[in-house]
Amino acid sequence: MIRPLTLLLTMLALAVQAQDVAKLIAQGDALDAQLKSESALQVYLKAKALEAPDASLLIKIAKQYGESMTAMTDEAAKRKAGEEALAYALQAVKLSPNLADAHLAVAICYGRLLDLVSVRTRVEYSRRVKQEADQAVRLDPRSDYAWHMLGRWHCAVATMNGLTKGIVKIVYGALPDASLVTARECFEKAAKLRPDRVSHTVELGCTLALVGKKAEARTMIERGLAMPNRERDDPATKSRGRATLEEL
């Protein structure tokens, strides 16, 4: 039998530990908002070491590993960080299979790894991007970035040249159907849900350019370029937007 004093001390220790974890997560969130991925990651990992795995914390860790890839020039290091991110995201899905953000994290991680793996693996990862983004949308139709990921997938697959599509189909099996019309619809939904996100606005503009809507494309891209950078990938997104403007 546990003595009352021992039980009380245990409960107090757990309460203090919970407070420490909450403080660390808040500190990590603040660093994440400042785009300090490496510092945020270290803080989140400290929080993880103090408590049993929690899906929301695992997603935060996956995000930092993934976003740290943007500053890396060594391909091996970039792939390792991407695989770490994916492992944490998959663990989050295992812990909370009905959590939309967990499936979204997996989709993002597979997407970040696409250019770092073999063609065969790339095809499989592309399928997983769509599967996980679809699941995120089913679980939470208001997940703006899940719609964004679906838009990116449709745009990438729809613009794949015919020869590449043929090789993929013959050697690896066809990817699911994709279209620029659907890509546009997905980006429009994402932008409507979060009009302040650079990536939604610029990618919508780039997609409008692909379907020949030049005036609308210019308006959307210029709107996105005028927004402040709030996320790690915003500079790269704006770079794609400027490149598209030059081609209009």
Secondary structure as UniProt FT lines:
FT   HELIX           4..33
FT   TURN            34..35
FT   HELIX           37..50
FT   HELIX           55..68
FT   HELIX           69..71
FT   HELIX           75..95
FT   TURN            97..98
FT   HELIX           100..113
FT   HELIX           114..116
FT   HELIX           119..139
FT   TURN            141..142
FT   HELIX           144..158
FT   HELIX           162..167
FT   HELIX           168..172
FT   HELIX           180..193
FT   TURN            195..196
FT   HELIX           198..210
FT   TURN            211..212
FT   HELIX           214..226
FT   TURN            232..233
FT   HELIX           234..247
//
